[in-house]
Amino acid sequence: MTKNGLDFVTKGDTHLNLKVGMCDDYSKFIVDFFEHFEKKGFHFNYVSPVNEPK
């Protein structure tokens, strides 16, 4: 789903690393992921769409 094939942005790049048209697929992945763990009894208070939020 990423432009550079990695799960992080290439050094110096300040743009979103998702390929064009992948936002819906990425959003579905995030929702499916958290629904899966919620059903198993794990609760998350928030989600950050970036690898290491500041």
C-alpha positions as CSV (number, residue, x, y, z in Angstrom):
1,M,0.0,0.0,0.0
2,T,3.0,2.4,0.4
3,K,4.8,4.4,-2.3
4,N,8.3,3.2,-1.2
5,G,7.3,-0.4,-0.2
6,L,8.3,0.3,3.4
7,D,6.2,0.9,6.5
8,F,8.0,4.3,7.0
9,V,8.6,7.4,5.0
10,T,11.9,7.6,3.1
11,K,14.2,10.1,4.8
12,G,13.5,13.7,3.8
13,D,10.1,12.9,2.4
14,T,7.4,14.9,4.0
15,H,4.4,13.5,2.2
16,L,2.0,10.7,2.9
17,N,3.6,7.3,2.0
18,L,0.3,5.7,0.8
19,K,0.0,5.0,-2.9
20,V,-2.7,7.1,-4.6
21,G,-6.1,5.5,-4.2
22,M,-5.1,3.4,-1.1
23,C,-6.7,5.5,1.6
24,D,-9.9,3.6,1.6
25,D,-8.1,0.2,1.8
26,Y,-5.8,1.5,4.5
27,S,-8.8,2.8,6.5
28,K,-10.6,-0.6,6.2
29,F,-7.4,-2.4,7.3
30,I,-7.2,-0.2,10.4
31,V,-10.9,-0.8,11.3
32,D,-10.7,-4.5,10.7
33,F,-7.6,-4.7,12.9
34,F,-9.1,-3.0,15.8
35,E,-12.5,-4.8,15.5
36,H,-10.6,-8.1,15.6
37,F,-8.8,-7.2,18.8
38,E,-11.8,-5.6,20.4
39,K,-13.7,-8.9,19.9
40,K,-10.8,-10.7,21.7
41,G,-11.1,-8.3,24.7
42,F,-8.4,-5.9,23.9
43,H,-9.5,-2.2,24.0
44,F,-7.6,0.7,22.5
45,N,-8.3,4.3,23.5
46,Y,-7.0,5.8,20.3
47,V,-5.2,5.0,17.1
48,S,-2.5,7.0,15.3
49,P,-2.2,6.5,11.5
50,V,1.5,7.2,11.7
51,N,4.2,4.8,13.0
52,E,5.5,6.9,15.9
53,P,3.2,9.7,16.9
54,K,4.8,12.7,18.8
